[in-house]
Amino acid sequence: MNPIATVKTRLIEAIQETTADLHRFGSMEKHEKQGVPVDDRLKQVPIENVTQLRGFLHGIDTTIVRDADRE
């Protein structure tokens, strides 16, 4: 295995272990998360059910300015 891939695998395992510890101690809610690379770090973003997100942007302006040839 590539040395860089080995380091990434160990890093991901460490993150998962730390997350499991936080769940066990109750200091972190248990949600399914997806790792998203941001610059030089890995950010964990919770995966939400789409039906639970319905209406959370109530009142947002959804009008779109269209080109004249598209009307």
Backbone as CSV, one residue per row, in Angstrom:
resi,resn,N_x,N_y,N_z,CA_x,CA_y,CA_z,C_x,C_y,C_z
1,MET,0.852,-1.183,0.000,0.000,0.000,0.000,0.896,1.244,0.000
2,ASN,0.441,2.254,-0.649,1.123,3.545,-0.729,1.285,4.120,0.691
3,PRO,2.467,4.649,1.034,2.663,5.203,2.385,1.682,6.316,2.722
4,ILE,1.340,7.139,1.758,0.386,8.231,2.006,-0.996,7.655,2.282
5,ALA,-1.382,6.635,1.535,-2.683,5.990,1.754,-2.726,5.353,3.138
6,THR,-1.599,4.788,3.579,-1.533,4.182,4.909,-1.745,5.238,5.990
7,VAL,-1.111,6.388,5.824,-1.259,7.476,6.794,-2.710,7.953,6.822
8,LYS,-3.329,8.108,5.636,-4.723,8.550,5.578,-5.641,7.531,6.237
9,THR,-5.376,6.249,6.002,-6.192,5.203,6.612,-6.075,5.244,8.126
10,ARG,-4.866,5.404,8.629,-4.671,5.489,10.078,-5.332,6.729,10.655
11,LEU,-5.284,7.832,9.922,-5.923,9.071,10.365,-7.436,8.888,10.451
12,ILE,-8.015,8.276,9.447,-9.459,8.045,9.446,-9.844,7.115,10.591
13,GLU,-9.052,6.081,10.834,-9.323,5.171,11.951,-9.258,5.915,13.285
14,ALA,-8.290,6.816,13.430,-8.167,7.598,14.668,-9.365,8.516,14.855
15,ILE,-9.826,9.127,13.777,-11.000,10.010,13.842,-12.231,9.204,14.251
16,GLN,-12.402,8.027,13.656,-13.546,7.189,13.990,-13.497,6.732,15.446
17,GLU,-12.310,6.405,15.929,-12.153,5.977,17.319,-12.478,7.123,18.281
18,THR,-11.983,8.309,17.967,-12.264,9.477,18.805,-13.751,9.800,18.801
19,THR,-14.374,9.725,17.637,-15.802,9.979,17.534,-16.589,8.966,18.358
20,ALA,-16.201,7.702,18.288,-16.872,6.662,19.074,-16.736,6.942,20.566
21,ASP,-15.567,7.396,20.999,-15.361,7.739,22.410,-16.271,8.892,22.827
22,LEU,-16.373,9.915,21.985,-17.233,11.061,22.296,-18.694,10.644,22.375
23,HIS,-19.124,9.735,21.487,-20.491,9.225,21.544,-20.725,8.471,22.851
24,ARG,-19.761,7.650,23.206,-19.892,6.823,24.406,-20.000,7.691,25.663
25,PHE,-19.256,8.792,25.719,-19.283,9.674,26.890,-20.443,10.662,26.845
26,GLY,-21.176,10.680,25.739,-22.353,11.533,25.632,-22.052,12.977,25.324
27,SER,-20.831,13.289,24.918,-20.510,14.687,24.629,-20.667,15.019,23.150
28,MET,-21.201,14.077,22.396,-21.416,14.333,20.972,-22.627,13.521,20.533
29,GLU,-23.539,14.165,19.806,-24.713,13.456,19.322,-24.301,12.447,18.263
30,LYS,-25.022,11.357,18.213,-24.686,10.322,17.241,-25.473,10.557,15.960
31,HIS,-24.795,11.026,14.955,-25.349,11.209,13.620,-24.417,10.534,12.643
32,GLU,-24.982,10.080,11.555,-24.122,9.560,10.495,-23.429,10.763,9.863
33,LYS,-22.142,10.644,9.656,-21.374,11.773,9.120,-20.598,11.352,7.881
34,GLN,-20.309,12.343,7.069,-19.510,12.134,5.878,-18.302,13.048,5.978
35,GLY,-17.134,12.512,5.673,-15.924,13.319,5.691,-15.801,14.110,4.405
36,VAL,-15.607,15.405,4.541,-15.462,16.287,3.385,-14.113,16.983,3.488
37,PRO,-13.234,16.798,2.492,-11.932,17.476,2.563,-12.091,18.985,2.375
38,VAL,-11.541,19.745,3.318,-11.555,21.203,3.253,-10.123,21.667,3.458
39,ASP,-9.544,22.269,2.422,-8.146,22.689,2.440,-7.255,21.507,2.840
40,ASP,-6.610,21.591,3.991,-5.691,20.527,4.401,-6.243,19.702,5.560
41,ARG,-7.567,19.739,5.752,-8.148,18.970,6.849,-9.402,18.245,6.383
42,LEU,-9.885,17.366,7.222,-11.094,16.607,6.931,-12.192,17.078,7.870
43,LYS,-13.272,17.609,7.299,-14.382,18.112,8.108,-15.501,17.084,8.075
44,GLN,-16.068,16.791,9.244,-17.173,15.844,9.320,-18.483,16.604,9.246
45,VAL,-19.287,16.252,8.254,-20.563,16.916,8.031,-21.671,15.906,8.296
46,PRO,-22.637,16.254,9.165,-23.723,15.305,9.426,-24.587,15.100,8.198
47,ILE,-24.996,13.863,7.986,-25.883,13.529,6.876,-27.302,13.570,7.427
48,GLU,-28.106,14.463,6.889,-29.474,14.631,7.366,-30.454,13.997,6.384
49,ASN,-31.562,13.525,6.911,-32.627,12.989,6.091,-33.306,14.163,5.384
50,VAL,-33.571,14.032,4.103,-34.140,15.133,3.321,-35.503,15.541,3.864
51,THR,-36.292,14.599,4.318,-37.616,14.958,4.828,-37.515,15.780,6.107
52,GLN,-36.459,15.606,6.890,-36.275,16.401,8.098,-35.849,17.825,7.762
53,LEU,-35.244,18.020,6.606,-34.781,19.351,6.209,-35.873,20.192,5.560
54,ARG,-36.985,19.570,5.225,-38.056,20.285,4.535,-38.523,21.476,5.368
55,GLY,-38.519,22.660,4.749,-39.016,23.854,5.417,-38.009,24.584,6.288
56,PHE,-36.751,24.138,6.353,-35.813,24.822,7.246,-35.351,26.158,6.674
57,LEU,-35.608,26.412,5.401,-35.293,27.713,4.804,-36.580,28.468,4.465
58,HIS,-37.549,28.388,5.353,-38.836,29.036,5.137,-38.641,30.537,4.925
59,GLY,-39.242,31.054,3.863,-39.178,32.482,3.590,-38.045,32.891,2.673
60,ILE,-37.237,31.939,2.204,-36.125,32.277,1.314,-36.669,32.699,-0.049
61,ASP,-36.035,33.684,-0.656,-36.444,34.171,-1.971,-35.893,33.216,-3.025
62,THR,-36.757,32.552,-3.758,-36.329,31.571,-4.752,-36.466,32.063,-6.184
63,THR,-36.705,33.377,-6.361,-36.827,33.900,-7.718,-35.464,33.909,-8.389
64,ILE,-35.462,33.598,-9.668,-34.230,33.537,-10.446,-34.356,34.490,-11.615
65,VAL,-33.364,35.347,-11.797,-33.339,36.243,-12.950,-32.888,35.418,-14.146
66,ARG,-33.731,35.355,-15.148,-33.430,34.536,-16.325,-33.033,35.404,-17.504
67,ASP,-32.277,34.829,-18.408,-31.933,35.523,-19.643,-33.184,35.751,-20.462
68,ALA,-33.178,36.815,-21.280,-34.369,37.182,-22.066,-34.776,36.077,-23.022
69,ASP,-33.829,35.322,-23.556,-34.161,34.279,-24.525,-34.730,33.024,-23.861
70,ARG,-34.808,32.973,-22.547,-35.311,31.791,-21.834,-36.734,31.963,-21.313
71,GLU,-37.331,33.100,-21.547,-38.670,33.336,-21.002,-39.745,32.829,-21.895
